[in-house]
């Protein structure tokens, strides 16, 4: 029933759906120049007067039906080696909102201008560059057509230059982006292009190509053309070496162990042809990467935390977007570099070396090959593993694609503690990602099969998603199947033995001449069946919600949940040691509700809060989630996050008050020196953690980091571990 159903559904929709090319409404010609341009934020060279303009921006917020009140003018020129950009950003005044001077700032809630370049004209991937009125730069990669927040990756770094100068009621930004920062087809004469702007002081967002408000502002379905006066040459990135040296001093108080060492390693980036990159890493070190945010987890299942390591970021959509992020993602890069020891504790498993070959083979094909070798740790009963991922993607129609996947995790050594069933694990699969030209229809259809020693017959996973998105009406049907024997050691599989059905309907209203921008209702019944329990309906959630957004950017939402959970096994939602668990083989029906509010993020002080109350299994639960931020712009940002779960179960089951408090201080002394300190107190994880990181960017993409970590037990306030890292990285183009 399960596999045949999903395979038939996949084939039917693959043959039925097609999409036509989008007709572009705007284009501009990019003129060729011989002489270099001085970057000073003034655009006073005569050649700028001959350049065509991308102008007549459309409003995206608070409406999407008129021209922007505050306009933007973008001019571009290019030479053999460089794309020059000159931007004039008009404003109602000089009261710009700039929370930070740190590179790769978040665009929301700050004044800034952003440009996106779809260099292969596929509506799927784009390079993004942006700046704010103080000249702070950011860059990012946009994948999956810009249809989800997960397709926006700010961890990507590349060298480029920019200078910005503020004038009365406008600012001018002048950029020089090396063409080696992009990938494109040799001889190409056209890229797709769009720009979006946040004008916080005027409470307006705008785009060059008009985008409906029901789509993300960085959606790649809505782009114009930039036509080059002559064909582009070879897209070749110079050989880049990024060595590092890291001095480490750490103390493990639990095991009374200390270590002082120096670690060296590095990365290399090599251009392969016009569209491929080869990334090589040797003895990588991630001590400068931001620590994970602690979470409160009262469910029976693990939670996936985001990837923050630079090596795994580039072309991440090629490897990490297969399957279902919610139910069965076959490749989750955070599985590499961590492992469980003999006591079931998660610890670091060092990476010896690895490489990633990824990019465009031609206009229609993309290839990704990843191979990482991890180190053996026999004392902790951890084997050395070779981890390989191969992904091949074929463009279909205007913005859809068909992708093939092979994953192999294999242990080659002989270890006494190794069970033969864990010697290897492989997954093969195919995904079809649907996106119509105007993004009205989107979907995903996949089938994956796993292989391992002595695995059972229910070794596959499948899914089908189809959504119809308009400004007023959104309809969706999402379904997944994960077999009881399905196994992906390098993936994130939340739970097995399920058939999940998740339809939804949403209707939005857009009042005119009102302080209310939008409000809408959503209804979604989510149901899970268990094949090994004769397809018993073990879980369902009926979800009702209403939310609204106001002219002042305030938001409010109300949600009601009608849940049923059949516990197969006993479970303690409080995570209390030695507590009496709720009995298994029993069903629980419970109702709850939440109400949330978000204030205007343009203000110097902003906040959001959400409170909830209702039944929880056979008891009750009270919840609170809130955050607050104080902006002392542009150099200091203070923030606080607070989470609380109060669980009250009848005797003899446990009660618990679970807290998570996370204050953060971000200080940007200038555009090169940044200091961030995060404190996290969580009584569920029994941890008080302090992470303080000082970063000095002494040269382009070259940094000196001083990172201090300190962790304590919460209950007795005894130290757990402490470390100090001094790390130097240098970006060298050869």
C-alpha positions, 0 to 999 in steps of 0.5 A: 500500500505505502510504497506503491501509493507514493511511487504512483503519485510521484509518477502521475504528478511528474507527468502532469505538471509543467510550467512555462518560462516567465516573461520578464518585464524589465531589463537593462544593458550593462556597458563594458568599460576599460578603465578601473573605477575609483570606489568613493561613494560619489559616482562622479566618473563620467562613465557612470553618466552613460550607464543605464539604470534599474529604477522605478522600484515597486512597493512590497510593504505596506502594499504591493500595488503601487510605486515605492514612495522612496525610490532607488537607482541602480547602475552597473558597468563591467570590465574583463575582471569586475562588475561595478555597481553604483546605487543611489538610495533616496530617503525621507531623512537621515534617521537610518536604523542600523543595529550593527556594524558587523558583516553579514547583518540581518536585513530585517529591521534595518535600512539596507539595499540588496542585489541578487544575481541569477547567473545561470538564469535558472530561477533556482540559485542566486548570489546575493550582495548588500550594504547599509548606509554605513557601508557594512557589507553582507553576502549570501547564497539563495537556493531552492528558488528563494521559496523558503527561509532555509534556502537563504545562507548567510554563512557564505563568504567572498571577497569584494569591495564597497564604499558608501557615503551619506548625503542629505536624504540619500546615500550612495554606495559604490561596489566592485565585485570580482567576476570570480566571485560568481559562477556563470557560463563562458560567453554568457550575455544575460543574467537574471537580476532583482533588488530589494530594499528595506527603508525602515525609517519610512516603514517601506520595503520595495523591489525592482521587479514587483513581487506579491506580498504572499511571496518572500521578498527574495523569491527568484521567480520574480526577476528582470534581465541584465544584458551584457554588452559583450559576452563574459569570459571564463568564470575562474576563481583563483586558487584560494588557501585558508590556513589556520592555527589555533592555540587551545587551553581546556579543562574538563572538571567532570573528568579532572583532565586538562589539555594545552595544544596547538592545532593547525589545518586549513581549507583550499578552494580550486576552480574546476571549469566555469561552474564547479568548485573543489573545496578541500579541508585538512584537519578542520577546526570549528572553534570559532563557530557560534555555539548552538542555542539551547532548546526546551524539548518536551517531545519524544523526538530529537530536534535538528539544529542548523549547520553553522560550519563554513565548509558545509555551506556552499551549494548546501541545497545540492546535498541537504534538501533531499526528502522531508526536513520534518520527517526524513532528511537523508543527509544532515551534515551535522551528523559528520564530526559528532558521534555517540560514545559507549555511554550514549553521550554525544561528543566531537568526532574529529574530521581528518580531511575531506573534499567537496566538488560542487556546482554547475556542469552546464545550464541544465545539470548540477553535480555535488560530490562530498567525501569526509573521513572521520577519526577513530576514537577507540577509547570511546568506542567510535569507529573511523568512518568514510562518509560520501554523498553524491547528488546530481540535479537536472533542471526541468521546465523553467524552475523545477528539477529532478535530483538523484542521491547516493549516500554511503557511510562505511567503516573499513577498520576492524574494531572489537566493539563494532556490531556488524550491522553498523559496518555500513549504511547506504541510501539511494533516492530520487526527488522531483522539486516542482516550482512553477514560473510564478511560484503559484504551484510548488511541490516535492515528490521523493522516494528513497531506499536504504541499505544496511546489514540485516536490515528489514523490508520496510527500508524506504521513505517517500513523500509527496507535497503539493501547494497552491499559493495565491495572495488570498488562498493557499492550499496544501497537501503534504504526506510522508512515509518512513518505513520502520527499517529505514535507516540513514546514518548521515541523515535526520530521521525524526521518527520511523514507522509512520504515514503522515498526512498534513493538508491545510487551507489558509485564507488571507484578507488584505484590507484597504485604507486600514491600519491592518495590512493583512489578517488570515485564518488557517486550518490544518489537520495533521494525522499519523498512522503506524503501519506496524500497528495495523495502520492505527491512528496514533497521533493527530493535531487539528490546528486552527489559527488567526494572525494579523500584521499591522501598518506599524509592523506589529503582529498578533496571532492566536492558535488552538491545538486539538491533539491526540497522542497514543503512547506506544511506550512509557514517556516522561515529558519533563525529563526528570531523572527517576520519575514515574513515566506516563504509561504506554499503550494508552491514548491521550486527548488534550486541548491547548491554546496560544496567543502571541504578539510582536512589537514594531522592530523599528523601535529602539526597544522591541519585543515579542511574547507568546503565552499558552495554556491547556491540557497536556497528556493527563495534566496541564501545561503553561508556556511562555516564550519571549524576547526583547532587544535594545538597540544602541545603534550602530555599535551595541545590541542587547537582547534577551530570550526567555522560555518557560514550560510549567508542566503539572501532571497528577500524582504519581507523575512528575511536575516540572518548571523548565526554564531557559534564559539567554541574554546576549551582548553584541558590540561592534567597535567598528567594521573590523572588530566585533565582540559577542557574548552569549549566556545560556541558562537551561535547567532541563539540560542542567547547564549554564554556558558562557560563550564570548567571542572577539573577532578582528577582521584584520584583512579581507576574510582573514580573522583573529578570534579569541573564544572563551567557553565556560559551562557549569552545572545548574543544580550545584553550580559546579564547573563542567568544562572551560576552554580558551581558543586563540585562532588565526585564519588567513584568506590567500588568493594565489 
